[in-house]
């Protein structure tokens, strides 16, 4: 009986040992499985992290390439900016030179204007010192010369009438084929007087012919030592001042060739001048 109990005890002890071993084995397997699961989870997480890292790496590479391109573009723009700045500096130098040239030319123009102004003022002072006759003297000279011209024209057209009477030029005129046209003066106007000339100048149908150089010779004592071009311009100015509106025409004839560069400008539609070309 004792041996049976001992065997039974040994069997129970072995059974408990086996159960304990099995339980320990189960715990070890469970631990291993949990470690495996954890490892698998960590591996999956590591894979996910690796994928995320790869994506971040690719994104960083793309951003790096973009930054490189932007850097290169910035360098190109900086170089272009430096070129533009160099061009701007060159343009600034050119503009400064142009400004200096403009200032120099403006000073030259101002000096020339000052000289011209001084010359004009000197001429004005000279003209103020010269005694200019009134319109009566040239009017008388114009009337006398016109009479002589009409008489000379009549002598060429009809020699038999060359010895004509001393009637006023405003009473006589050459008609068609040399016939004389007698002009009746208004009442109270004496032929050959200044009033007769003024009346004739107010008549639109009249033409007053002026022998320019003879009139200048008649009036020269009042014009001083003016140069020839100034004398011609002064005569035309006096004739223009005598023209009323409306009125006759005045033809001023210079019996010479036209001097170079001294042709008087026409200023009135009824005032004409002509050179005989010698």
C-alpha positions as CSV (number, residue, x, y, z in Angstrom):
1,X,0.0,0.0,0.0
2,X,2.8,2.3,0.9
3,X,4.5,1.6,-2.4
4,X,1.3,2.3,-4.3
5,X,0.9,5.5,-2.5
6,X,4.5,6.4,-3.2
7,X,4.0,5.6,-6.9
8,X,0.8,7.5,-6.9
9,X,2.5,10.5,-5.3
10,X,5.3,10.2,-7.8
11,X,2.8,10.0,-10.6
12,X,1.0,13.0,-9.3
13,X,4.2,14.9,-8.9
14,X,5.2,14.0,-12.5
15,X,1.8,15.0,-13.7
16,X,2.1,18.3,-11.9
17,X,5.6,18.8,-13.3
18,X,4.3,18.0,-16.8
19,X,1.4,20.3,-16.4
20,X,3.7,23.0,-15.1
21,X,6.1,22.3,-18.0
22,X,3.2,22.5,-20.4
23,X,1.9,25.6,-18.8
24,X,5.4,27.1,-19.0
25,X,5.6,26.0,-22.6
26,X,2.2,27.6,-23.3
27,X,3.3,30.8,-21.6
28,X,6.6,30.8,-23.6
29,X,4.7,30.1,-26.9
30,X,2.3,32.9,-26.0
31,X,5.2,35.2,-25.2
32,X,6.9,34.2,-28.4
33,X,3.6,34.8,-30.4
34,X,3.2,38.2,-28.7
35,X,6.8,39.1,-29.5
36,X,6.2,37.9,-33.1
37,X,3.0,40.0,-33.4
38,X,4.8,42.9,-31.9
39,X,7.7,42.4,-34.3
40,X,5.3,42.1,-37.2
41,X,3.5,45.3,-36.1
42,X,6.8,47.1,-35.7
43,X,7.9,45.8,-39.1
44,X,4.7,47.0,-40.6
45,X,5.1,50.4,-38.9
46,X,8.7,50.5,-40.0
47,X,7.5,49.8,-43.5
48,X,5.0,52.6,-43.2
49,X,7.6,54.9,-41.8
50,X,10.0,53.9,-44.6
51,X,7.3,54.7,-47.2
52,X,6.7,58.0,-45.5
53,X,10.4,58.7,-45.4
54,X,10.6,57.8,-49.1
55,X,7.8,60.2,-49.9
56,X,9.4,62.9,-47.8
57,X,12.7,62.2,-49.4
58,X,11.1,62.5,-52.9
59,X,9.3,65.7,-51.8
60,X,12.5,67.1,-50.5
61,X,14.3,66.2,-53.7
62,X,11.6,67.9,-55.7
63,X,11.8,71.0,-53.5
64,X,15.6,70.9,-53.7
65,X,15.4,70.8,-57.5
66,X,12.9,73.6,-57.5
67,X,15.1,75.6,-55.1
68,X,18.0,75.0,-57.4
69,X,16.0,76.2,-60.4
70,X,14.9,79.2,-58.5
71,X,18.5,79.8,-57.4
72,X,19.7,79.6,-61.0
73,X,16.8,81.9,-62.1
74,X,17.7,84.3,-59.4
75,X,21.3,84.2,-60.5
76,X,20.3,84.9,-64.1
77,X,18.0,87.7,-63.0
78,X,20.8,89.1,-60.8
79,X,23.2,89.0,-63.7
80,X,20.6,90.7,-65.9
81,X,20.0,93.3,-63.1
82,X,23.8,93.9,-63.0
83,X,23.8,94.3,-66.8
84,X,20.9,96.7,-66.6
85,X,22.6,98.6,-63.8
86,X,25.7,98.8,-65.8
87,X,23.6,100.0,-68.8
88,X,21.8,102.5,-66.5
89,X,25.2,103.8,-65.3
90,X,26.3,104.2,-68.9
91,X,23.0,105.9,-69.8
92,X,23.4,108.1,-66.8
93,X,26.9,109.1,-68.0
94,X,25.5,109.7,-71.5
95,X,22.6,111.7,-70.1
96,X,24.9,113.8,-67.9
97,X,27.0,114.5,-71.0
98,X,23.9,115.4,-73.0
99,X,22.8,117.6,-70.2
100,X,26.1,119.3,-70.1
101,X,26.0,119.7,-73.9
102,X,22.4,121.1,-73.6
103,X,23.5,123.5,-70.9
104,X,26.5,124.6,-73.1
105,X,24.2,125.1,-76.1
106,X,21.7,127.0,-74.0
107,X,24.5,129.2,-72.8
108,X,25.7,129.8,-76.3
109,X,22.1,130.5,-77.4
110,X,21.7,132.9,-74.5
111,X,24.9,134.6,-75.4
112,X,23.9,134.8,-79.0
113,X,20.5,136.1,-78.0
114,X,22.2,138.7,-75.8
115,X,24.5,139.8,-78.6
116,X,21.6,140.0,-81.0
117,X,19.5,141.8,-78.5
118,X,22.4,144.3,-78.0
119,X,22.7,144.7,-81.7
120,X,19.0,145.3,-82.1
121,X,19.0,147.8,-79.3
122,X,21.9,149.5,-80.9
123,X,19.9,149.6,-84.2
124,X,16.9,150.9,-82.4
125,X,19.0,153.6,-80.8
126,X,20.4,154.4,-84.2
127,X,16.9,154.5,-85.8
128,X,15.7,156.7,-83.0
129,X,18.5,159.1,-83.8
130,X,17.7,159.1,-87.5
131,X,15.0,161.6,-88.5
132,X,12.3,159.8,-90.3
133,X,10.2,162.1,-92.5
134,X,6.4,162.1,-92.3
135,X,4.3,160.7,-95.1
136,X,3.9,164.1,-96.8
137,X,7.5,164.2,-98.2
138,X,7.3,160.7,-99.8
139,X,3.8,161.4,-101.0
140,X,4.9,164.5,-102.9
141,X,7.9,162.7,-104.3
142,X,5.7,159.7,-105.4
143,X,3.3,162.1,-107.1
144,X,6.0,164.0,-108.9
145,X,7.9,160.8,-110.1
146,X,4.6,159.2,-111.2
147,X,3.9,162.3,-113.2
148,X,7.3,162.1,-114.9
149,X,6.8,158.4,-115.6
150,X,3.4,159.0,-117.2
151,X,4.7,161.8,-119.3
152,X,7.6,159.6,-120.5
153,X,5.2,156.8,-121.2
154,X,3.0,159.1,-123.2
155,X,6.0,160.3,-125.2
156,X,6.8,156.7,-126.1
157,X,3.3,155.9,-127.1
158,X,2.4,159.1,-128.9
159,X,5.4,161.2,-129.7
160,X,3.2,163.9,-131.0
161,X,1.8,164.4,-127.5
162,X,5.1,164.4,-125.7
163,X,4.9,168.2,-125.1
164,X,1.7,167.8,-123.0
165,X,0.5,170.4,-120.5
166,X,1.4,170.5,-116.8
167,X,-1.9,168.9,-115.6
168,X,-1.7,166.7,-112.5
169,X,-0.9,163.0,-112.9
170,X,-4.2,162.2,-111.2
171,X,-6.0,164.1,-114.1
172,X,-4.3,162.1,-116.8
173,X,-3.9,158.4,-117.7
174,X,-3.0,156.2,-120.6
175,X,-6.2,154.6,-122.1
176,X,-6.4,151.9,-124.6
177,X,-4.3,152.4,-127.8
178,X,-2.6,155.5,-126.2
179,X,-5.8,157.5,-125.8
180,X,-5.9,159.7,-122.7
181,X,-8.5,159.1,-119.9
182,X,-9.3,162.3,-118.0
183,X,-10.1,161.8,-114.3
184,X,-12.4,164.2,-112.7
185,X,-11.4,165.2,-109.2
186,X,-13.9,165.6,-106.4
187,X,-15.1,169.1,-105.7
188,X,-12.6,171.0,-103.5
189,X,-9.6,168.7,-104.5
190,X,-7.0,170.6,-106.4
191,X,-5.2,168.4,-109.0
192,X,-1.5,167.9,-108.1
193,X,-2.0,168.5,-104.4
194,X,-1.5,166.1,-101.5
195,X,-5.3,165.9,-101.1
196,X,-5.4,164.7,-104.8
197,X,-2.9,161.9,-104.0
198,X,-4.8,160.9,-100.9
199,X,-8.0,160.8,-102.9
200,X,-6.4,158.7,-105.7
201,X,-5.0,156.2,-103.1
202,X,-8.6,155.7,-101.8
203,X,-9.9,154.8,-105.3
204,X,-9.9,151.0,-105.9
205,X,-9.5,151.4,-109.6
206,X,-6.3,153.4,-109.5
207,X,-2.7,152.1,-109.8
208,X,0.1,154.3,-108.4
209,X,3.5,153.6,-110.1
210,X,6.5,154.5,-108.0
211,X,10.1,154.9,-109.4
212,X,11.7,153.6,-106.3
213,X,15.2,155.0,-106.5
214,X,14.1,158.5,-107.6
215,X,11.8,158.6,-104.5
216,X,14.7,157.4,-102.3
217,X,17.0,160.1,-103.8
218,X,14.3,162.7,-103.1
219,X,13.8,161.5,-99.5
220,X,17.4,160.4,-98.7
221,X,18.2,163.6,-96.8
222,X,15.8,162.5,-94.2
223,X,16.9,158.9,-94.1
224,X,20.5,159.4,-93.2
225,X,23.1,156.8,-94.2
226,X,20.9,153.7,-94.2
227,X,22.2,150.8,-96.3
228,X,20.5,150.1,-99.6
229,X,18.3,147.1,-98.3
230,X,17.1,149.2,-95.4
231,X,16.2,152.1,-97.7
232,X,14.2,149.7,-99.9
233,X,12.4,148.2,-96.9
234,X,11.7,151.7,-95.5
235,X,10.3,152.9,-98.8
236,X,8.0,149.9,-99.0
237,X,7.0,150.4,-95.3
238,X,6.1,154.1,-96.1
239,X,4.1,153.0,-99.2
240,X,2.2,150.4,-97.2
241,X,1.4,153.0,-94.5
242,X,-0.2,155.2,-97.3
243,X,-2.6,152.4,-98.4
244,X,-6.2,152.8,-97.1
245,X,-8.8,150.2,-97.0
246,X,-10.1,149.9,-99.6
247,X,-8.0,151.7,-102.1
248,X,-5.7,151.8,-105.1
249,X,-2.7,149.5,-105.8
250,X,0.9,150.7,-105.5
251,X,3.6,149.2,-107.7
252,X,7.2,150.1,-106.6
253,X,9.7,149.6,-109.4
254,X,13.5,149.3,-108.7
255,X,15.3,150.0,-111.9
256,X,18.1,147.6,-111.3
257,X,18.9,143.9,-110.8
258,X,17.7,142.3,-107.7
259,X,20.4,142.2,-105.0
260,X,21.2,138.8,-103.6
261,X,19.5,138.2,-100.3
262,X,18.0,141.7,-100.0
263,X,14.6,141.2,-101.6
264,X,12.0,142.9,-99.5
265,X,9.1,140.7,-98.4
266,X,5.6,141.5,-99.6
267,X,3.4,142.5,-96.7
268,X,0.3,143.9,-98.3
269,X,-1.9,142.4,-101.0
270,X,-2.1,145.7,-102.9
271,X,1.5,146.7,-102.5
272,X,3.8,145.2,-105.2
273,X,7.5,145.6,-106.0
274,X,9.5,144.6,-109.0
275,X,13.1,144.7,-110.1
276,X,13.8,145.5,-113.8
277,X,16.7,143.1,-114.0
278,X,18.9,145.9,-115.2
